[in-house]
């Protein structure tokens, strides 16, 4: 352990390992999204639609859950993704980039600007129209996609900029979860919600009183909370994040090592992870499943939109402008105000041109934006219209951000050789 009693800090190489894994996830997501679009606009579209609508039933005694494959991925597997997001948020708040108020200031302020401005742009475009409920769609950044694009520039991009963009996305995720909980839940049922509350209270008590070292116990509490939220009218994503916040970060004496965490591949454990706590172990266990199975499957079943069936609309334009213009404008203006006021400073080795490139990459919404679109417009024609706006904006933002950062790093390299 390092840095205080009972507190486990990430290993020195943890950020590099995290950034590398997120970049790989982004590249895989891009591939799955492209496959989905090609499939949905090919003669095999009916097979794609049949796969999404494949009925899958789960029975346990008198209880039965009957949903399509796409719904199981959205409400079931994506809950595991949100559990991983919650673990990441807690880790960063306790012992990461968001633990130091001074270091966190720029990311938090930039993220708030990058959420408010896109939502405002979408709301203006769709004011008084049927697409108004989708205002939360352009608020979040897909860090896997953003870092996947950023990885194309290799070591020319300052590590500080990558860390900043990741921290912004983490705050974005927290904001998106709050938006989902407050504005995209409805038809609440007290009985199931009581079950969710009791399960989360049990998980919290287990973590506080018994130190929460056995992950299987969290699995039981998590299943109960998930079922309660699903039946109670709250998105299971909220229950997943709340469950993550109950998992302790500290390890107890005799805790086993976290295998394969920290350091280069095959190097085993590092001193900082020699007695990793439940949070680190659970995060490490979930990471490959989320990266290489859940998110790619979500992309495959969500990103496919028939361009013939979905015509552009105000919903499309709101999502497009919110992500492509609102994200960089909100992020840059908020960052400038924070630096100007002396509340924060730019990441090491980073200038305003690089921040502009990062702002454009923050306009890659994808996973969270498509998830919120599904909550806002499920079963309506506006869902595909929103998807077109999100996918188009994400593609343009990625290309534009890559071009801006590439030009900026080229100028920096030229000055360095003089």
C-alpha beads as a LAMMPS data file, in Angstrom:
LAMMPS data file: protein, C-alpha beads

418 atoms
417 bonds

1 atom types
1 bond types

-500.0 500.0 xlo xhi
-500.0 500.0 ylo yhi
-500.0 500.0 zlo zhi

Masses

1 110.0

Atoms # bond

1 1 1 0.000 0.000 0.000
2 1 1 1.066 3.565 -0.590
3 1 1 -0.048 7.054 0.232
4 1 1 -1.756 6.595 3.580
5 1 1 -3.353 4.097 5.869
6 1 1 -5.437 1.488 4.114
7 1 1 -5.332 3.327 0.795
8 1 1 -4.301 1.673 -2.453
9 1 1 -3.105 3.998 -5.179
10 1 1 -2.892 3.056 -8.836
11 1 1 0.493 1.769 -9.948
12 1 1 2.736 4.262 -11.797
13 1 1 1.955 2.559 -15.095
14 1 1 -1.795 2.281 -14.483
15 1 1 -2.668 5.272 -16.632
16 1 1 -0.590 3.995 -19.563
17 1 1 -2.245 0.574 -19.259
18 1 1 -5.699 2.149 -19.036
19 1 1 -5.133 4.436 -22.007
20 1 1 -3.834 1.556 -24.120
21 1 1 -6.847 -0.641 -23.317
22 1 1 -9.300 2.180 -24.030
23 1 1 -7.606 2.890 -27.369
24 1 1 -7.933 -0.773 -28.340
25 1 1 -11.577 -0.747 -27.301
26 1 1 -12.194 2.309 -29.472
27 1 1 -10.717 0.672 -32.555
28 1 1 -12.861 -2.437 -31.970
29 1 1 -15.963 -0.265 -31.493
30 1 1 -15.290 1.539 -34.758
31 1 1 -15.076 -1.799 -36.559
32 1 1 -18.349 -3.049 -35.025
33 1 1 -20.161 0.205 -35.818
34 1 1 -19.028 0.040 -39.457
35 1 1 -20.141 -3.604 -39.721
36 1 1 -23.527 -2.690 -38.241
37 1 1 -24.073 0.149 -40.719
38 1 1 -23.079 -2.000 -43.690
39 1 1 -25.276 -4.866 -42.486
40 1 1 -28.287 -2.613 -41.875
41 1 1 -28.025 -1.141 -45.383
42 1 1 -27.411 -4.395 -47.222
43 1 1 -29.809 -6.975 -48.688
44 1 1 -29.375 -8.858 -45.392
45 1 1 -31.119 -6.117 -43.372
46 1 1 -33.994 -8.429 -42.397
47 1 1 -31.485 -10.842 -40.836
48 1 1 -30.013 -7.941 -38.856
49 1 1 -33.455 -6.884 -37.635
50 1 1 -34.359 -10.494 -36.766
51 1 1 -31.182 -10.794 -34.694
52 1 1 -32.024 -7.641 -32.724
53 1 1 -35.613 -8.797 -32.151
54 1 1 -34.729 -12.386 -31.248
55 1 1 -36.838 -13.239 -28.167
56 1 1 -34.875 -14.405 -25.123
57 1 1 -36.753 -15.530 -22.000
58 1 1 -35.340 -16.159 -18.542
59 1 1 -37.460 -18.063 -16.019
60 1 1 -36.763 -18.604 -12.329
61 1 1 -39.648 -20.155 -10.443
62 1 1 -42.658 -17.888 -10.877
63 1 1 -40.532 -15.016 -12.175
64 1 1 -40.084 -14.540 -15.898
65 1 1 -38.196 -11.968 -17.920
66 1 1 -38.956 -11.956 -21.624
67 1 1 -37.046 -9.452 -23.763
68 1 1 -35.477 -9.267 -27.200
69 1 1 -31.744 -9.811 -27.623
70 1 1 -31.234 -6.065 -28.152
71 1 1 -33.137 -5.328 -24.929
72 1 1 -31.083 -7.867 -22.967
73 1 1 -27.919 -6.172 -24.187
74 1 1 -29.288 -2.713 -23.376
75 1 1 -30.725 -3.498 -19.945
76 1 1 -28.607 -6.482 -18.967
77 1 1 -25.091 -6.484 -20.392
78 1 1 -24.859 -2.702 -20.441
79 1 1 -25.520 -2.748 -16.691
80 1 1 -22.134 -4.472 -16.387
81 1 1 -20.643 -1.637 -18.442
82 1 1 -22.185 0.909 -16.063
83 1 1 -20.891 -1.075 -13.095
84 1 1 -17.395 -0.718 -14.568
85 1 1 -18.050 3.004 -15.133
86 1 1 -19.076 3.396 -11.491
87 1 1 -15.938 1.620 -10.286
88 1 1 -13.832 3.884 -12.479
89 1 1 -15.559 7.004 -11.146
90 1 1 -15.023 5.948 -7.528
91 1 1 -11.366 5.068 -8.144
92 1 1 -10.646 8.413 -9.769
93 1 1 -12.449 10.326 -7.017
94 1 1 -10.536 8.551 -4.245
95 1 1 -7.064 8.017 -5.644
96 1 1 -6.880 9.252 -9.224
97 1 1 -6.923 12.394 -11.322
98 1 1 -10.091 13.650 -9.628
99 1 1 -8.798 13.184 -6.067
100 1 1 -6.731 16.392 -6.072
101 1 1 -9.096 19.404 -6.314
102 1 1 -6.533 21.492 -8.171
103 1 1 -5.831 18.815 -10.775
104 1 1 -9.505 17.916 -11.055
105 1 1 -10.685 21.520 -11.477
106 1 1 -9.936 21.819 -15.192
107 1 1 -11.508 18.455 -16.060
108 1 1 -14.641 19.092 -13.992
109 1 1 -15.197 22.641 -15.267
110 1 1 -14.469 21.628 -18.869
111 1 1 -16.825 18.658 -18.598
112 1 1 -19.652 20.800 -17.213
113 1 1 -19.246 23.237 -20.100
114 1 1 -19.131 20.295 -22.484
115 1 1 -22.442 19.003 -21.130
116 1 1 -24.422 22.224 -20.760
117 1 1 -23.701 23.772 -24.173
118 1 1 -24.564 20.662 -26.262
119 1 1 -27.790 20.151 -24.307
120 1 1 -28.675 23.829 -24.841
121 1 1 -28.015 23.631 -28.595
122 1 1 -30.141 20.500 -28.933
123 1 1 -32.936 22.094 -26.900
124 1 1 -32.946 25.238 -29.052
125 1 1 -33.097 23.204 -32.278
126 1 1 -35.938 21.038 -30.946
127 1 1 -37.793 23.620 -28.854
128 1 1 -41.512 22.892 -28.809
129 1 1 -41.125 19.812 -31.012
130 1 1 -41.610 16.094 -30.386
131 1 1 -37.846 15.620 -30.275
132 1 1 -37.396 17.809 -27.174
133 1 1 -37.002 14.857 -24.728
134 1 1 -33.704 13.939 -26.393
135 1 1 -31.779 16.916 -24.986
136 1 1 -29.476 14.593 -23.019
137 1 1 -28.241 12.764 -26.120
138 1 1 -25.248 15.001 -27.010
139 1 1 -23.989 15.436 -23.444
140 1 1 -21.513 12.543 -23.056
141 1 1 -18.116 11.674 -24.536
142 1 1 -17.227 8.133 -25.577
143 1 1 -13.741 7.802 -24.143
144 1 1 -13.026 4.485 -25.872
145 1 1 -13.728 5.994 -29.292
146 1 1 -11.894 9.233 -28.471
147 1 1 -8.756 7.473 -27.267
148 1 1 -8.980 5.054 -30.178
149 1 1 -8.736 8.004 -32.567
150 1 1 -6.070 9.648 -30.410
151 1 1 -3.963 6.480 -30.517
152 1 1 -3.516 6.944 -34.275
153 1 1 -1.112 9.809 -33.482
154 1 1 1.006 7.620 -31.198
155 1 1 3.473 9.244 -28.796
156 1 1 3.199 12.650 -30.485
157 1 1 0.213 13.445 -28.260
158 1 1 1.187 14.583 -24.729
159 1 1 0.186 12.113 -22.026
160 1 1 -1.277 15.044 -20.074
161 1 1 -3.786 15.676 -22.866
162 1 1 -4.850 12.016 -22.886
163 1 1 -5.285 12.051 -19.115
164 1 1 -7.289 15.295 -19.325
165 1 1 -9.597 13.907 -22.000
166 1 1 -10.100 10.726 -19.979
167 1 1 -10.911 12.705 -16.820
168 1 1 -13.409 14.833 -18.760
169 1 1 -15.099 11.691 -20.050
170 1 1 -15.305 10.255 -16.526
171 1 1 -17.046 13.401 -15.263
172 1 1 -19.261 13.231 -18.366
173 1 1 -20.235 9.687 -17.464
174 1 1 -21.160 10.749 -13.946
175 1 1 -23.259 13.588 -15.350
176 1 1 -24.944 11.242 -17.831
177 1 1 -25.866 8.792 -15.065
178 1 1 -27.411 11.620 -13.036
179 1 1 -29.358 12.768 -16.098
180 1 1 -30.609 9.231 -16.702
181 1 1 -31.677 8.863 -13.058
182 1 1 -33.429 12.236 -12.849
183 1 1 -34.948 12.682 -16.306
184 1 1 -35.134 9.341 -18.120
185 1 1 -36.953 7.226 -15.548
186 1 1 -40.710 6.945 -15.342
187 1 1 -43.664 4.875 -14.204
188 1 1 -42.001 4.170 -10.854
189 1 1 -43.158 1.101 -8.899
190 1 1 -42.581 1.340 -5.114
191 1 1 -42.337 -2.421 -4.425
192 1 1 -39.481 -3.256 -6.838
193 1 1 -37.705 -0.004 -5.979
194 1 1 -37.796 -1.007 -2.311
195 1 1 -36.097 -4.272 -3.304
196 1 1 -33.417 -2.268 -5.129
197 1 1 -32.900 -0.002 -2.103
198 1 1 -32.635 -2.940 0.307
199 1 1 -30.128 -4.711 -1.967
200 1 1 -27.960 -1.587 -2.267
201 1 1 -28.161 -1.022 1.497
202 1 1 -27.047 -4.612 2.027
203 1 1 -24.105 -4.118 -0.331
204 1 1 -23.136 -0.924 1.473
205 1 1 -23.337 -2.616 4.876
206 1 1 -21.291 -5.562 3.632
207 1 1 -18.628 -3.210 2.293
208 1 1 -18.494 -1.076 5.434
209 1 1 -18.859 -3.718 8.144
210 1 1 -17.335 -6.826 6.558
211 1 1 -14.834 -4.994 4.314
212 1 1 -16.529 -6.537 1.283
213 1 1 -13.714 -8.817 0.175
214 1 1 -15.862 -11.528 -1.490
215 1 1 -17.023 -10.355 -4.910
216 1 1 -19.655 -13.101 -5.173
217 1 1 -21.642 -11.343 -2.450
218 1 1 -21.812 -8.214 -4.626
219 1 1 -23.038 -10.383 -7.485
220 1 1 -26.028 -11.449 -5.369
221 1 1 -26.809 -7.914 -4.217
222 1 1 -26.278 -6.658 -7.768
223 1 1 -28.763 -9.114 -9.282
224 1 1 -31.409 -8.103 -6.749
225 1 1 -30.779 -4.394 -7.330
226 1 1 -30.812 -4.916 -11.106
227 1 1 -34.150 -6.760 -11.021
228 1 1 -35.671 -4.186 -8.685
229 1 1 -34.608 -1.257 -10.866
230 1 1 -35.761 -2.962 -14.075
231 1 1 -39.208 -3.696 -12.651
232 1 1 -39.366 -0.440 -10.717
233 1 1 -39.073 1.920 -13.686
234 1 1 -35.485 3.119 -13.164
235 1 1 -32.789 2.362 -15.712
236 1 1 -30.630 -0.520 -14.396
237 1 1 -27.611 1.633 -15.283
238 1 1 -28.355 3.750 -12.203
239 1 1 -28.493 0.720 -9.899
240 1 1 -25.211 -0.538 -11.397
241 1 1 -23.373 2.719 -10.683
242 1 1 -24.803 2.912 -7.162
243 1 1 -23.685 -0.678 -6.535
244 1 1 -20.163 0.220 -7.694
245 1 1 -19.998 3.026 -5.149
246 1 1 -20.550 0.514 -2.325
247 1 1 -17.472 -1.560 -3.239
248 1 1 -14.513 -0.755 -0.941
249 1 1 -11.223 0.325 -2.427
250 1 1 -9.083 -0.825 0.499
251 1 1 -7.714 -4.337 0.884
252 1 1 -7.624 -6.270 4.121
253 1 1 -4.703 -8.247 5.477
254 1 1 -4.153 -11.459 3.588
255 1 1 -5.988 -10.250 0.467
256 1 1 -4.721 -11.989 -2.615
257 1 1 -2.770 -10.246 -5.361
258 1 1 -4.441 -8.648 -8.331
259 1 1 -3.123 -10.760 -11.138
260 1 1 -1.954 -9.048 -14.257
261 1 1 -2.611 -5.490 -13.076
262 1 1 -0.068 -2.799 -13.614
263 1 1 3.142 -2.960 -15.586
264 1 1 3.739 -4.504 -18.983
265 1 1 1.936 -7.590 -20.119
266 1 1 3.171 -10.714 -18.446
267 1 1 4.962 -8.852 -15.650
268 1 1 2.565 -10.147 -12.959
269 1 1 1.825 -7.902 -10.028
270 1 1 3.317 -4.604 -8.942
271 1 1 3.933 -3.526 -5.339
272 1 1 1.011 -1.078 -5.486
273 1 1 -1.329 -3.892 -6.487
274 1 1 0.171 -6.622 -4.304
275 1 1 -2.875 -6.483 -2.022
276 1 1 -5.467 -4.886 -4.255
277 1 1 -8.861 -4.223 -2.735
278 1 1 -12.265 -5.394 -3.987
279 1 1 -12.736 -2.374 -6.254
280 1 1 -9.475 -2.995 -8.127
281 1 1 -10.123 -6.737 -8.379
282 1 1 -13.671 -6.293 -9.659
283 1 1 -12.607 -3.620 -12.140
284 1 1 -9.810 -5.847 -13.430
285 1 1 -12.200 -8.811 -13.727
286 1 1 -14.837 -6.842 -15.671
287 1 1 -12.485 -4.933 -17.965
288 1 1 -11.879 -7.568 -20.700
289 1 1 -15.564 -8.544 -20.815
290 1 1 -16.687 -4.932 -21.174
291 1 1 -13.951 -4.063 -23.675
292 1 1 -14.039 -7.071 -25.949
293 1 1 -17.583 -8.410 -25.627
294 1 1 -20.238 -6.112 -24.157
295 1 1 -19.437 -2.813 -25.888
296 1 1 -18.735 -4.396 -29.300
297 1 1 -22.037 -6.313 -29.091
298 1 1 -23.869 -3.136 -28.065
299 1 1 -22.311 -1.305 -31.019
300 1 1 -23.231 -4.128 -33.405
301 1 1 -26.885 -4.193 -32.315
302 1 1 -27.330 -0.431 -31.904
303 1 1 -25.317 1.395 -34.569
304 1 1 -27.051 -0.215 -37.529
305 1 1 -29.508 2.257 -39.051
306 1 1 -31.252 1.842 -42.382
307 1 1 -30.580 5.106 -44.188
308 1 1 -33.606 4.557 -46.418
309 1 1 -35.970 4.221 -43.466
310 1 1 -34.624 7.117 -41.366
311 1 1 -34.898 10.629 -42.796
312 1 1 -32.963 13.518 -41.196
313 1 1 -34.981 15.776 -38.885
314 1 1 -34.640 18.352 -36.124
315 1 1 -33.685 15.490 -33.829
316 1 1 -30.860 14.554 -36.199
317 1 1 -29.698 18.154 -36.446
318 1 1 -29.876 18.719 -32.694
319 1 1 -27.755 15.656 -31.942
320 1 1 -25.327 16.512 -34.753
321 1 1 -24.809 20.171 -33.810
322 1 1 -24.822 19.437 -30.091
323 1 1 -21.931 16.994 -30.402
324 1 1 -19.935 18.561 -33.218
325 1 1 -20.240 22.233 -32.218
326 1 1 -21.537 22.221 -28.641
327 1 1 -18.931 19.858 -27.213
328 1 1 -15.791 21.719 -28.361
329 1 1 -17.382 25.141 -27.770
330 1 1 -18.495 24.259 -24.242
331 1 1 -15.263 22.474 -23.319
332 1 1 -12.977 25.203 -24.674
333 1 1 -14.910 28.165 -23.257
334 1 1 -15.184 26.575 -19.810
335 1 1 -11.472 25.647 -19.853
336 1 1 -10.491 29.175 -20.879
337 1 1 -12.542 30.661 -18.036
338 1 1 -10.995 28.233 -15.521
339 1 1 -7.428 29.036 -16.629
340 1 1 -8.154 32.764 -16.898
341 1 1 -9.583 32.827 -13.355
342 1 1 -6.562 30.973 -12.005
343 1 1 -8.566 27.957 -10.877
344 1 1 -6.618 25.538 -13.070
345 1 1 -3.809 25.275 -15.593
346 1 1 -3.503 23.495 -18.924
347 1 1 -2.094 19.940 -18.968
348 1 1 1.683 19.733 -19.289
349 1 1 2.908 20.133 -22.858
350 1 1 -0.524 21.196 -24.073
351 1 1 -1.531 24.447 -25.784
352 1 1 -4.884 25.802 -26.886
353 1 1 -4.660 24.229 -30.343
354 1 1 -4.307 20.809 -28.725
355 1 1 -7.224 21.637 -26.418
356 1 1 -9.297 22.467 -29.507
357 1 1 -8.453 19.061 -30.934
358 1 1 -9.416 17.419 -27.641
359 1 1 -12.677 19.375 -27.663
360 1 1 -13.512 17.984 -31.084
361 1 1 -12.707 14.435 -29.969
362 1 1 -15.028 15.003 -26.997
363 1 1 -17.758 15.334 -29.631
364 1 1 -17.546 11.586 -30.223
365 1 1 -20.659 10.556 -28.297
366 1 1 -21.513 7.032 -29.440
367 1 1 -22.024 4.593 -26.516
368 1 1 -23.617 6.879 -23.922
369 1 1 -25.363 9.044 -26.535
370 1 1 -26.934 6.016 -28.225
371 1 1 -27.922 4.632 -24.821
372 1 1 -29.698 7.861 -23.836
373 1 1 -31.320 8.041 -27.281
374 1 1 -32.755 4.573 -26.664
375 1 1 -34.221 5.738 -23.364
376 1 1 -35.636 8.950 -24.815
377 1 1 -37.101 7.576 -28.056
378 1 1 -37.482 3.818 -27.637
379 1 1 -40.014 2.443 -30.114
380 1 1 -40.383 5.698 -32.072
381 1 1 -39.028 6.840 -35.467
382 1 1 -37.022 9.523 -33.660
383 1 1 -34.614 6.879 -32.353
384 1 1 -33.099 6.170 -35.776
385 1 1 -33.055 9.887 -36.534
386 1 1 -31.102 10.514 -33.338
387 1 1 -28.716 7.678 -34.198
388 1 1 -27.954 9.243 -37.575
389 1 1 -27.095 12.538 -35.877
390 1 1 -24.898 10.853 -33.252
391 1 1 -23.048 8.612 -35.706
392 1 1 -22.489 11.380 -38.266
393 1 1 -21.310 13.881 -35.655
394 1 1 -19.024 11.299 -34.047
395 1 1 -17.414 10.464 -37.382
396 1 1 -16.906 14.110 -38.367
397 1 1 -15.678 15.058 -34.873
398 1 1 -13.174 12.203 -34.897
399 1 1 -11.763 13.158 -38.291
400 1 1 -11.669 16.882 -37.464
401 1 1 -10.080 16.303 -34.063
402 1 1 -7.457 14.036 -35.589
403 1 1 -6.644 16.655 -38.234
404 1 1 -6.328 19.489 -35.697
405 1 1 -4.132 17.463 -33.348
406 1 1 -2.028 16.131 -36.210
407 1 1 -1.361 19.660 -37.479
408 1 1 -0.570 20.859 -33.964
409 1 1 1.874 18.043 -33.212
410 1 1 3.535 18.547 -36.599
411 1 1 4.138 22.235 -35.795
412 1 1 5.504 21.305 -32.373
413 1 1 7.887 18.774 -33.929
414 1 1 9.073 21.372 -36.469
415 1 1 9.811 23.906 -33.728
416 1 1 11.649 21.262 -31.695
417 1 1 14.025 20.476 -34.576
418 1 1 15.034 24.078 -35.163

Bonds

1 1 1 2
2 1 2 3
3 1 3 4
4 1 4 5
5 1 5 6
6 1 6 7
7 1 7 8
8 1 8 9
9 1 9 10
10 1 10 11
11 1 11 12
12 1 12 13
13 1 13 14
14 1 14 15
15 1 15 16
16 1 16 17
17 1 17 18
18 1 18 19
19 1 19 20
20 1 20 21
21 1 21 22
22 1 22 23
23 1 23 24
24 1 24 25
25 1 25 26
26 1 26 27
27 1 27 28
28 1 28 29
29 1 29 30
30 1 30 31
31 1 31 32
32 1 32 33
33 1 33 34
34 1 34 35
35 1 35 36
36 1 36 37
37 1 37 38
38 1 38 39
39 1 39 40
40 1 40 41
41 1 41 42
42 1 42 43
43 1 43 44
44 1 44 45
45 1 45 46
46 1 46 47
47 1 47 48
48 1 48 49
49 1 49 50
50 1 50 51
51 1 51 52
52 1 52 53
53 1 53 54
54 1 54 55
55 1 55 56
56 1 56 57
57 1 57 58
58 1 58 59
59 1 59 60
60 1 60 61
61 1 61 62
62 1 62 63
63 1 63 64
64 1 64 65
65 1 65 66
66 1 66 67
67 1 67 68
68 1 68 69
69 1 69 70
70 1 70 71
71 1 71 72
72 1 72 73
73 1 73 74
74 1 74 75
75 1 75 76
76 1 76 77
77 1 77 78
78 1 78 79
79 1 79 80
80 1 80 81
81 1 81 82
82 1 82 83
83 1 83 84
84 1 84 85
85 1 85 86
86 1 86 87
87 1 87 88
88 1 88 89
89 1 89 90
90 1 90 91
91 1 91 92
92 1 92 93
93 1 93 94
94 1 94 95
95 1 95 96
96 1 96 97
97 1 97 98
98 1 98 99
99 1 99 100
100 1 100 101
101 1 101 102
102 1 102 103
103 1 103 104
104 1 104 105
105 1 105 106
106 1 106 107
107 1 107 108
108 1 108 109
109 1 109 110
110 1 110 111
111 1 111 112
112 1 112 113
113 1 113 114
114 1 114 115
115 1 115 116
116 1 116 117
117 1 117 118
118 1 118 119
119 1 119 120
120 1 120 121
121 1 121 122
122 1 122 123
123 1 123 124
124 1 124 125
125 1 125 126
126 1 126 127
127 1 127 128
128 1 128 129
129 1 129 130
130 1 130 131
131 1 131 132
132 1 132 133
133 1 133 134
134 1 134 135
135 1 135 136
136 1 136 137
137 1 137 138
138 1 138 139
139 1 139 140
140 1 140 141
141 1 141 142
142 1 142 143
143 1 143 144
144 1 144 145
145 1 145 146
146 1 146 147
147 1 147 148
148 1 148 149
149 1 149 150
150 1 150 151
151 1 151 152
152 1 152 153
153 1 153 154
154 1 154 155
155 1 155 156
156 1 156 157
157 1 157 158
158 1 158 159
159 1 159 160
160 1 160 161
161 1 161 162
162 1 162 163
163 1 163 164
164 1 164 165
165 1 165 166
166 1 166 167
167 1 167 168
168 1 168 169
169 1 169 170
170 1 170 171
171 1 171 172
172 1 172 173
173 1 173 174
174 1 174 175
175 1 175 176
176 1 176 177
177 1 177 178
178 1 178 179
179 1 179 180
180 1 180 181
181 1 181 182
182 1 182 183
183 1 183 184
184 1 184 185
185 1 185 186
186 1 186 187
187 1 187 188
188 1 188 189
189 1 189 190
190 1 190 191
191 1 191 192
192 1 192 193
193 1 193 194
194 1 194 195
195 1 195 196
196 1 196 197
197 1 197 198
198 1 198 199
199 1 199 200
200 1 200 201
201 1 201 202
202 1 202 203
203 1 203 204
204 1 204 205
205 1 205 206
206 1 206 207
207 1 207 208
208 1 208 209
209 1 209 210
210 1 210 211
211 1 211 212
212 1 212 213
213 1 213 214
214 1 214 215
215 1 215 216
216 1 216 217
217 1 217 218
218 1 218 219
219 1 219 220
220 1 220 221
221 1 221 222
222 1 222 223
223 1 223 224
224 1 224 225
225 1 225 226
226 1 226 227
227 1 227 228
228 1 228 229
229 1 229 230
230 1 230 231
231 1 231 232
232 1 232 233
233 1 233 234
234 1 234 235
235 1 235 236
236 1 236 237
237 1 237 238
238 1 238 239
239 1 239 240
240 1 240 241
241 1 241 242
242 1 242 243
243 1 243 244
244 1 244 245
245 1 245 246
246 1 246 247
247 1 247 248
248 1 248 249
249 1 249 250
250 1 250 251
251 1 251 252
252 1 252 253
253 1 253 254
254 1 254 255
255 1 255 256
256 1 256 257
257 1 257 258
258 1 258 259
259 1 259 260
260 1 260 261
261 1 261 262
262 1 262 263
263 1 263 264
264 1 264 265
265 1 265 266
266 1 266 267
267 1 267 268
268 1 268 269
269 1 269 270
270 1 270 271
271 1 271 272
272 1 272 273
273 1 273 274
274 1 274 275
275 1 275 276
276 1 276 277
277 1 277 278
278 1 278 279
279 1 279 280
280 1 280 281
281 1 281 282
282 1 282 283
283 1 283 284
284 1 284 285
285 1 285 286
286 1 286 287
287 1 287 288
288 1 288 289
289 1 289 290
290 1 290 291
291 1 291 292
292 1 292 293
293 1 293 294
294 1 294 295
295 1 295 296
296 1 296 297
297 1 297 298
298 1 298 299
299 1 299 300
300 1 300 301
301 1 301 302
302 1 302 303
303 1 303 304
304 1 304 305
305 1 305 306
306 1 306 307
307 1 307 308
308 1 308 309
309 1 309 310
310 1 310 311
311 1 311 312
312 1 312 313
313 1 313 314
314 1 314 315
315 1 315 316
316 1 316 317
317 1 317 318
318 1 318 319
319 1 319 320
320 1 320 321
321 1 321 322
322 1 322 323
323 1 323 324
324 1 324 325
325 1 325 326
326 1 326 327
327 1 327 328
328 1 328 329
329 1 329 330
330 1 330 331
331 1 331 332
332 1 332 333
333 1 333 334
334 1 334 335
335 1 335 336
336 1 336 337
337 1 337 338
338 1 338 339
339 1 339 340
340 1 340 341
341 1 341 342
342 1 342 343
343 1 343 344
344 1 344 345
345 1 345 346
346 1 346 347
347 1 347 348
348 1 348 349
349 1 349 350
350 1 350 351
351 1 351 352
352 1 352 353
353 1 353 354
354 1 354 355
355 1 355 356
356 1 356 357
357 1 357 358
358 1 358 359
359 1 359 360
360 1 360 361
361 1 361 362
362 1 362 363
363 1 363 364
364 1 364 365
365 1 365 366
366 1 366 367
367 1 367 368
368 1 368 369
369 1 369 370
370 1 370 371
371 1 371 372
372 1 372 373
373 1 373 374
374 1 374 375
375 1 375 376
376 1 376 377
377 1 377 378
378 1 378 379
379 1 379 380
380 1 380 381
381 1 381 382
382 1 382 383
383 1 383 384
384 1 384 385
385 1 385 386
386 1 386 387
387 1 387 388
388 1 388 389
389 1 389 390
390 1 390 391
391 1 391 392
392 1 392 393
393 1 393 394
394 1 394 395
395 1 395 396
396 1 396 397
397 1 397 398
398 1 398 399
399 1 399 400
400 1 400 401
401 1 401 402
402 1 402 403
403 1 403 404
404 1 404 405
405 1 405 406
406 1 406 407
407 1 407 408
408 1 408 409
409 1 409 410
410 1 410 411
411 1 411 412
412 1 412 413
413 1 413 414
414 1 414 415
415 1 415 416
416 1 416 417
417 1 417 418
